[in-house]
Amino acid sequence: MLNPGFVTRKALASWQDIPAFLPQFQFHEKHRAVIHTTRAENILPLIAKFDVQQDPVIRRLMSLRKFPQKFLRNQQANAIDNFGLHSFTLLKSSASELCYGLRGQFWRAGFGLENVPDAGAFQAPAAPGSAKLLFRYRVTELAPGQHELCTETFIHCPDKSTRLKMTAYWLAIRAGSGWIRKRTLEAVKANIESQV
């Protein structure tokens, strides 16, 4: 069954494992990869330094996302040209979990990113018209030498108008976004398993 990634209030009320950094959200996406390794401690550091520009498919998808900005000749070109995991605020780093936050108007050509210096700034209430996004990466041991790497995206919109804009954007980018997440997981899996 196709999961469009929309989270209702009823679903949220019974949600297992709600992220501490974003307890309210209306959008969710999750992808997994099973990695065979005895060196699980190497998985999350690879995620943290993964350069999306090294993958030709991801690079192409990102160039498609840049098209509206180039078409409109937006003066904030570097906002999206330099976009990557380094654009996010690191909220948590442990042996088994990484959390990154981002605030802005993601549907705009240049993302409308806000300055978020730390976890406290990320957790402050979002102003109407601006959304909050959380990436969570987790490594879980399934069996000796077998680990699951999971990536989740959570998005919260504080008001109806923002939710409507985010919904349109989510429908437009979700397939590409999911493909980027899957390719990232597969690249990390291939890198780790090639070290065995």
N, C-alpha and C positions, 0 to 999 in steps of 0.2 A: 504494500500500500504506500502511495506517495505521501510523504510527510512535508507539508508546506512550510513548517517551521514557525507557525503562529502559536502563541501560548495564551490560552484563555485564563481568566481569573480562577475558574474552577480547577483547571489543570495545575495552576500555580499553587493552589491551596493544598494539593496532595503531592506536590513535587518532592522527589527524594534528592537530597544533596544540593540544596540551593546554595549558590556561591555567597560567601559572607560579604564580598565586595559589591555585590549587586543583587540584593534579595528580591527586588521587583523587576520583572522583565516581560516583554510581550513577544519577543522573537528568540528563537533558539535553533542552533544547528550543531550536530555532533558527528564526528568521524573517528574511526579507529583503525589501528594497524597492529598486528601481532608481530613482535620482534623476537627472534631467537638469539639470545646472547647471555653470557655469564657476566657481562660488564654493563649492567643496567645504569650505572652511574654516569655512563657516557651519553645516554640518550638525550636528556634535557639540555645539556650544554650544546649539543648539535642544533637543537631547536633554537636556542637563544642566539646562535650566530648564523643561522641559516639565511642566506641571501637569496631572496625570491628572484632576483635578476639572473641567477645562474641557470635557471630552468627556462628553456625556450618557450614552452607552452605558457607558463606563468607570465613571462615577459610579454608575450603576445596579448594575453588577457589584460594585463595592466596597461598596455598601450591602447587597447580598446576603451578602457575606463578613462584614459586621458583625452580621448577624442573630443568630448564636449568642451573641455577647457581650451584645447587648441583651436577648435572651431569658433569659439566665442572670443578668442584672443585675450583670455583672462590674464591680468597682470600678475597674478599670484602663481605663476607657472611652477616655481620651485616647490610649492606646497604639495603638489602631487608628484612631481618629477622625482623627488627624493623620498617618496612614501615607502615605508617598510616597517618591520617590527620595531626598529629604532624610533619610529614616530610615536610609539606607545609609551605609557608610563609603566615601569615595572612595579607591580603591586605586591607580589610575593614570589620568593625564590626559595625552594626547599629541595631536598633530595628526590622528592616524588611529585612536585607540583610547581608550575610557573603560572603566574597570572599577570596579564597586561591589560591596562585600561586606556580608553580613548574617549574623548568627548568632542562633539561637534555636530555639524549639519552634513552628514555623510552623503546625502543626495545632491548637494551642491557640487558644481564643477571642481572646485578646489577643496572639497570636504568640509570647509568652514571649521577647521580644527581650533580647539581652545587650548590655552596653555594649562597643562596639568602637571605641576612640579612633583607631586607626591600622592600617596594613597589617600591622605586626608582631603586633598583638593578633588580627587576623583569621586570620593564618597559624598561630598557636599551635594545637596539637592540640585538637580538639573533645572536650568531656567527654561520656561516655555519656549519652544522652538529649537531646542537643542537636545540631542540624544546622548546616551552613555552606552559604550560598548565594552564588553569584557571578553578577552580570550583566556581560556584556561587549558593548560596542557597538563596531563597527568600520566604517570607511569605506574602501572599496577602489576605485581607479579601474579601470573596465572598458574605457573608451575616452575620447578627449577629450570632455569635456562630459557624460560618463555615469559615475555612481558607484553602487556598491552599498552600502547601509546595512544592516548585519546586526546582529541582537541575539541573544545566546545566554544561556541560563540553565543553570547547573551547580549541582547540589546533592550534597553529601557527608554521609553519615550514618556515624558511627564504629562503630556496633554494630547487631546484628540487630534488637533491639527498636525502636530509633529508625528503622531502615529500614522496618519493618512499619508504624509509625505514619505515616511520610512517604509510603509507598506508598498507603495509604488516602486520605491528604490529596491526593496528586498525582492520583489517579484522579478525585477529586471536583472539583478546581479546574483541571485542566490545560486543558480546553476554554476556560474563561473567561479563564485566564491567557494563553493563546495569542491569544485575541481582543483582549485588552488590548494585547499586544505589537504585533499587526498594526495596530490602530487608532493606536497611538503612531507607528509607522513611517509610516503613511499621512498622519497629521497633519503630521509633519515634512516629508514629501515635498511635500505640498500647499503648505505655507508656503514652502519653498525655491523650488519651481517657480513660485509666484506672483510671486516677486521678479524673475524673468527679464524 
